[in-house]
Amino acid sequence: MPAITIKDDASGSQAQVLPELGFNLFQFSVPLKSTTIEVIDAPADFAEGKERPSRYGIPILFPFPNRIKGGAYSWAGKDYQLPVPKPGAHAIHGFCLDRPWRVIDQTENTVTGEFQLSKDAPERLELWPSDFVIRCTYLVRGNRLRSRFEFHNPGTEPLPWGFGTHAYFRVPLTDASSVEHCLMVAPAFEQWPLNDFIPTGERIPVTGANNLTEGAYVTELKLDDVLTGLTPDKDALRCRIMDEGSGYQLVQECDLRFRELVVFTPPNRNAVCMEPYTCPTDAINLTARGIECGWEVLDPGKSATTWIDLCVEPIMA
């Protein structure tokens, strides 16, 4: 599978994207002083397409992030059943992370990909109430990776949707440090309690086991939680991975459309996930129960946008 490399010659930063596998950005490197920081966790042969696309890089999750309970939901008076891997399992992560995207624009430091359900996975069209188009633009500049997302409803029926990304971040940030020196920090003060990965519908304060508001060391965490009650920092939401051993941190910034943060520590890997979502797991079914959770609807012909930035910088004293 041919990967696309985008780079900023002035800084030496670069990223690699795999259009054939969900437009997955699986590499982002930033030279700082005498070291190069590799931000994203993915094996060296990821571009060969031998790995599950949901387990490495930055999978793009649309038109729903995370799970739909049992793959079953109802919309506008019609019942739907999404494929599930086995009885009792849940549908997960939408329709476009495992399919080829079309590259519609490219420059030296930017690339834009597009996925339309009716064109790029037509056999899945009957599984959702409307056709959709999602576009993603990646831009590398200095020590920053910018991502811009656009969602469009080209159909004749309202489009229900939620969105998220599932980035796997490497820890530690440099070989001179170790995972024991890395902290996760996030301004999330509530959580959705889960039953078999599905929210019960309550929101409760974060506990000691998943309270990242003051920072928590990665080696002390075992997480697969849906956090909410996010507090913005001025005009954006910010969470961080602080590597005290290297003196650098990774800052993930996103706009205020994102209401949830899924935090995941993959077992037996030096990687962590801090996944911004516009809605929680199973949001379409929570909405049907009358629970307000950020699930959105686009009328025919309408569009919506959002953004996420990654930045590598020194930890400020």
Residue pairs with C-beta under 8 A, 6 or more apart in sequence:
1 18
1 20
1 21
1 47
1 48
1 49
2 20
2 47
3 16
3 17
3 18
3 26
3 47
4 16
4 17
4 18
4 19
4 103
4 106
4 111
5 14
5 15
5 16
6 14
6 15
6 16
6 17
6 106
6 107
6 108
6 109
6 110
6 111
6 138
6 139
6 140
7 13
7 14
7 15
7 108
7 109
7 140
8 14
8 109
8 140
8 141
8 142
9 108
10 142
11 30
11 31
11 141
11 142
11 143
12 31
12 36
13 28
13 29
13 30
13 31
13 140
13 141
13 142
13 143
13 144
13 145
14 27
14 28
14 29
14 140
15 25
15 27
15 28
15 29
15 138
15 140
15 145
16 25
16 26
16 27
16 28
16 47
17 23
17 24
17 25
17 26
17 111
17 113
17 138
18 24
18 25
18 26
18 46
18 47
18 49
18 57
19 100
19 101
19 102
19 103
19 113
20 49
20 100
20 101
21 49
21 53
21 98
21 100
22 53
22 59
22 60
22 96
22 97
22 98
22 99
22 101
23 60
23 96
23 101
23 113
23 115
23 136
24 53
24 56
24 57
24 58
24 59
24 60
24 97
25 40
25 57
25 58
25 138
25 145
25 147
26 40
26 42
26 46
26 47
26 56
26 57
26 58
27 38
27 40
27 42
27 57
28 38
28 39
28 40
28 140
28 145
28 310
29 36
29 37
29 38
29 39
30 36
30 37
30 39
30 143
30 312
31 37
32 143
32 248
32 312
32 314
35 174
35 175
35 176
35 246
37 173
37 174
37 246
37 248
37 312
38 170
39 145
39 169
39 170
39 173
39 250
39 310
39 312
40 56
40 57
40 58
40 167
40 168
40 169
40 170
41 56
41 57
41 168
41 169
41 170
41 269
41 270
41 271
42 51
42 56
42 57
42 168
43 51
43 56
45 51
46 56
46 57
53 59
53 97
53 98
54 92
54 93
54 97
54 98
54 166
55 168
55 266
56 168
57 167
57 168
58 165
58 166
58 167
58 168
59 93
59 97
59 165
59 166
60 94
60 96
60 97
60 134
60 136
60 165
61 93
61 94
61 97
61 163
61 164
61 165
61 166
61 277
62 94
62 95
62 96
62 132
62 134
62 151
62 161
62 162
62 163
63 94
63 95
63 128
63 132
63 159
63 160
63 161
63 162
63 163
64 91
64 93
64 94
64 161
64 162
64 279
64 283
64 284
65 93
65 94
65 162
65 163
65 164
65 166
65 262
65 275
65 277
65 278
65 279
65 281
66 92
66 93
66 164
66 197
66 226
66 262
66 277
66 280
66 281
66 282
67 90
67 91
67 92
67 197
67 198
67 281
67 282
68 82
68 90
68 91
68 92
68 282
68 284
68 285
69 90
69 198
69 282
69 285
70 84
70 88
70 89
70 90
70 91
71 81
71 82
71 83
71 84
71 89
71 90
71 91
72 79
72 80
72 81
72 82
73 79
73 80
73 82
73 284
73 285
73 288
74 80
74 288
75 129
75 160
75 284
76 129
76 157
76 158
78 129
80 127
80 128
80 129
82 91
82 127
83 91
83 127
84 90
84 91
90 196
90 197
90 198
90 282
93 166
95 117
95 121
95 124
95 127
95 128
96 115
96 117
96 120
96 121
96 134
97 166
99 115
99 120
99 121
100 120
101 113
101 114
101 115
101 120
101 136
102 113
102 114
102 115
102 119
102 120
103 111
103 112
103 113
104 112
104 113
104 114
104 135
105 111
105 112
105 137
106 112
109 139
109 140
109 141
110 137
110 138
110 139
110 140
111 137
111 138
112 135
112 136
112 137
112 138
113 135
113 136
114 133
114 134
114 135
115 121
115 133
115 134
115 135
116 131
116 132
116 133
116 154
117 124
117 125
117 128
117 131
117 132
117 133
118 125
118 131
118 154
125 131
128 159
129 157
129 158
129 159
129 160
130 153
130 155
130 156
130 157
130 158
130 159
130 160
130 298
130 300
131 153
131 154
131 155
131 159
132 151
132 152
132 153
132 154
132 155
132 159
132 161
132 298
133 150
133 151
133 152
133 153
133 154
134 149
134 150
134 151
134 152
135 149
135 150
135 152
136 147
136 148
136 149
137 146
137 147
137 148
137 149
138 145
138 146
138 147
139 145
139 146
139 147
139 148
140 146
143 311
143 312
143 313
144 309
144 310
144 311
145 309
145 310
145 311
146 307
146 309
147 165
147 307
147 308
147 309
147 310
148 305
148 306
148 307
149 163
149 305
149 306
149 307
149 308
150 303
150 304
150 305
151 159
151 161
151 163
151 298
151 303
151 304
151 305
152 298
152 302
152 303
153 159
153 298
153 299
153 300
153 301
153 302
153 303
154 300
154 301
155 300
156 300
157 300
158 297
158 298
158 299
158 300
159 297
159 298
159 299
159 300
160 284
160 295
160 296
160 297
161 295
161 296
161 297
161 298
162 277
162 278
162 279
162 283
162 284
162 294
162 295
162 296
163 277
163 278
163 306
164 258
164 260
164 262
164 275
164 276
164 277
164 278
165 275
165 276
165 308
166 262
166 273
166 275
167 252
167 273
167 274
167 275
167 310
168 266
168 271
168 272
168 273
169 241
169 250
169 271
169 272
169 273
169 274
170 270
170 271
171 179
171 182
171 218
171 241
171 243
171 270
171 271
171 272
172 178
172 179
172 181
172 182
172 243
172 245
172 246
172 270
173 182
173 241
173 243
173 246
173 248
173 249
173 250
173 312
174 243
174 245
174 246
174 248
176 245
176 246
177 243
177 244
177 245
177 246
178 245
179 218
179 219
179 270
180 217
180 219
180 245
181 243
181 244
181 245
181 246
182 217
182 218
182 219
182 241
182 242
182 243
182 244
182 245
182 272
183 215
183 216
183 217
183 218
183 240
183 241
183 242
183 244
184 212
184 215
184 216
184 218
184 221
184 239
184 240
184 241
184 263
184 272
184 274
185 212
185 213
185 214
185 215
185 216
185 239
185 240
185 241
185 242
186 212
186 213
186 227
186 230
186 239
186 240
186 261
186 263
186 274
187 213
187 230
187 231
187 232
187 233
187 237
187 238
187 239
188 206
188 212
188 213
188 227
188 228
188 229
188 230
188 231
188 239
188 261
188 263
189 205
189 206
189 213
189 229
189 230
189 231
190 203
190 204
190 205
190 206
190 227
190 228
190 229
191 203
191 204
191 205
191 206
191 207
191 210
191 225
191 226
191 227
191 228
191 229
192 199
192 200
192 202
192 203
192 226
192 227
192 228
192 260
192 280
192 281
193 199
193 200
193 202
193 204
194 200
194 225
194 226
194 281
197 224
197 281
198 281
198 282
199 226
199 280
199 281
199 282
199 286
201 286
201 289
201 291
203 228
203 229
206 212
206 213
206 227
206 229
209 221
209 222
209 223
210 221
210 223
210 225
210 227
210 263
212 227
212 239
212 263
215 242
218 265
218 272
221 263
221 265
221 272
222 265
223 263
223 264
223 265
224 262
224 263
224 264
224 265
225 262
225 263
225 264
226 260
226 261
226 262
226 277
226 280
226 281
227 260
227 261
227 262
227 263
228 259
228 260
228 261
228 280
230 237
230 258
230 259
230 260
230 261
232 256
235 255
235 256
236 253
236 254
236 255
236 256
237 253
237 254
237 255
237 256
237 258
237 261
237 276
238 251
238 252
238 253
239 251
239 252
239 261
239 274
240 249
240 250
240 251
240 252
241 249
241 250
241 272
241 274
242 249
242 315
243 249
243 250
243 315
244 315
247 314
247 315
248 312
248 313
248 314
248 315
249 312
249 313
249 314
249 315
250 310
250 311
250 312
251 310
251 311
251 312
251 313
252 274
252 276
252 308
252 309
252 310
253 308
253 309
253 310
253 311
254 276
254 306
254 307
254 308
254 309
255 306
255 307
255 308
257 278
257 306
258 276
258 277
258 278
258 306
258 308
259 277
259 278
259 279
259 280
259 293
259 294
260 276
260 277
260 278
260 279
260 280
260 294
261 274
261 275
261 276
261 277
262 273
262 274
262 275
262 277
262 281
263 272
263 273
263 274
263 275
264 272
264 273
264 275
265 272
265 273
266 272
266 273
276 308
278 294
278 296
278 306
279 293
279 294
279 295
279 296
280 286
280 293
280 294
283 293
283 294
283 295
284 295
286 293
286 295
287 293
287 295
296 304
298 304
